[in-house]
Amino acid sequence: MDTIAKLEQNLNHLLYDEKEGFLIKFHFNQGLDYNKLDELYTYLEAFKATYKSESFVPKNIMFILIGILPALYMDISLYSNDSEIEQEYLDAIYKLDTALQMCLNPDENDPYINTPLRDL
């Protein structure tokens, strides 16, 4: 299995595993799994390091990554019964949005290029 296929497989497992997937758990009203979110940030850091100087990113990986935020935003209403939790999740999703932008379209001249994505 080549490197890109392995990256894709790992990302799909992290997000969509039927019992433990980050997006699956969120979709089935089990909240944001912060351990899985940390794993996602670790994945994004590795992906950014590998592709930040490239003029392209693998289309199959990019397709998966750009689907994360819409899935989270679509399901945020599941948590609207608790405004504090909902706001906490919206803040986490916003930070993830910034990290994904930096990961998929990094500007090497940006002063934050070397800032860990989870800290943006």
Order of alpha helices (4+ residues) and beta strands (2+ residues): alpha-alpha-alpha-alpha-alpha-alpha
